[in-house]
Amino acid sequence: MTTIIKANSLEQAKSRLERVRSEREATEQAARDEAHAIPFGQPNIEGRGNIYKHVQQQWDRTRRLADEEERAADRVDMLEMVEKFKEDNERLQDVRVVGRTGWASVGAATSVNNLDYFKGRLAQMIADNEAVKAWNKNHRDAKRCTFGSKITALRKKVAYLEAVKSKADSTPVSEHSQQLIDSGKVSQWKKKPIYYFVDGLRKVALTLDDNGDFQESKRYPAYEDSDRETVQRLLAH
């Protein structure tokens, strides 16, 4: 599962962790205090309410809060790892995170905002590859692996993102399309700005044709009948 990271996510996660931890500690202490207030060995009397019921409810709530605290701590660990990854890669704008704990996989998202990052990586990889080839010429018995396939893949990624950015920058926007954008019914995807996701629908997007009119996206089409109806209403002038 890919985790969505927002600009202030770490601060919010830390605040939530502190809030949950404080609530868990307070509930735990309240359960102890109430339990100690009950005379030792006090029995439950038939026909009278369970005198331990509220204490048990407090302990149940404490356990639920402890589980919630653990999840909140995991998210803080993951977000701190993301921050460290971004600090180590100054040109990086958008990250891709798979997982929700400190063991999550963090990498660079395929985003037009990361073009400078990918171009920098490509230039460095080409330089490293030339150094490896020079080494291999002089060390035929201890050759190192070159980066040819990785360079090819990265070149394709850079070319793809440049094409996406160019298309997004050069495609006109019709009056009707602009009205849909201004109304918030569709939102441009910042990572790949040729796509405009439909508000309220899950992974359903539109794209602009050469005249600036919206059309259904082949990559993110509507599958449900109700979603198709929504898309058709948006496309109708």
CORJO-V672141 format. One record per residue. SS is DSSP state (~ for helix, > for strand, _ for the rest). OMEGA is omega in whole degrees, -180 to 180 (NA if undefined). Layout:
# CORJO-V672141
SS,OMEGA / SS,OMEGA
This chain:
# CORJO-V672141
_,178 / >,-178 / >,179 / _,-179 / _,177 / _,-172 / _,-176 / _,-174 / ~,-176 / ~,180 / ~,179 / ~,-179 / ~,179 / ~,179 / ~,180 / ~,179 / ~,-180 / ~,-180 / ~,-180 / ~,-180 / ~,179 / ~,180 / ~,179 / ~,-180 / ~,-180 / ~,179 / ~,179 / ~,180 / ~,179 / ~,178 / ~,179 / ~,-178 / ~,-179 / ~,179 / ~,180 / ~,-180 / ~,178 / _,-179 / _,-177 / _,178 / _,-179 / _,-178 / _,169 / _,-179 / _,-179 / _,180 / _,177 / _,-179 / _,179 / _,-176 / _,180 / _,-173 / ~,-176 / ~,177 / ~,179 / ~,178 / ~,178 / ~,179 / ~,176 / ~,179 / ~,178 / ~,180 / ~,178 / ~,179 / ~,178 / ~,176 / ~,179 / ~,178 / ~,179 / ~,178 / ~,179 / ~,178 / ~,177 / ~,-180 / ~,177 / ~,178 / ~,-179 / ~,-178 / ~,176 / ~,177 / ~,177 / ~,179 / ~,179 / ~,180 / ~,-180 / ~,178 / ~,180 / ~,-179 / _,-170 / _,-177 / _,-176 / _,179 / _,-176 / _,180 / >,175 / >,-177 / >,176 / >,-176 / _,-175 / _,-179 / _,177 / _,178 / _,-178 / _,176 / >,-177 / >,179 / >,180 / >,178 / _,175 / _,-172 / _,177 / ~,177 / ~,-180 / ~,-178 / ~,180 / ~,178 / ~,-178 / ~,177 / ~,177 / ~,177 / ~,-180 / ~,179 / ~,180 / ~,-179 / ~,178 / ~,179 / ~,178 / ~,-180 / ~,177 / ~,178 / ~,179 / ~,180 / ~,177 / ~,177 / ~,-177 / ~,178 / ~,-177 / ~,-179 / _,-175 / _,-180 / _,-179 / _,-176 / _,177 / _,-179 / _,176 / _,-174 / _,-175 / ~,-177 / ~,179 / ~,178 / ~,179 / ~,-180 / ~,-179 / ~,176 / ~,178 / ~,180 / ~,179 / ~,180 / ~,179 / ~,-178 / ~,176 / ~,179 / ~,178 / ~,-179 / ~,-180 / ~,-180 / ~,-180 / ~,-178 / ~,-172 / ~,-177 / _,178 / _,178 / _,-179 / _,-180 / ~,-180 / ~,180 / ~,180 / ~,177 / ~,178 / ~,179 / ~,-178 / ~,-179 / ~,-178 / _,180 / _,172 / >,-178 / >,-180 / >,178 / _,-175 / _,-179 / _,178 / _,-167 / _,173 / _,-179 / _,177 / >,-177 / >,-178 / >,-179 / _,177 / _,179 / _,-177 / _,176 / _,173 / _,-175 / >,174 / >,173 / >,179 / >,174 / _,-175 / _,179 / _,180 / _,177 / _,180 / >,174 / >,179 / >,178 / _,177 / _,-178 / _,-178 / _,-178 / _,174 / _,-179 / _,-179 / _,-180 / ~,-179 / ~,178 / ~,179 / ~,179 / ~,178 / ~,180 / ~,-179 / ~,177 / ~,179 / ~,-177 / ~,-178 / _,-180 / _,NA
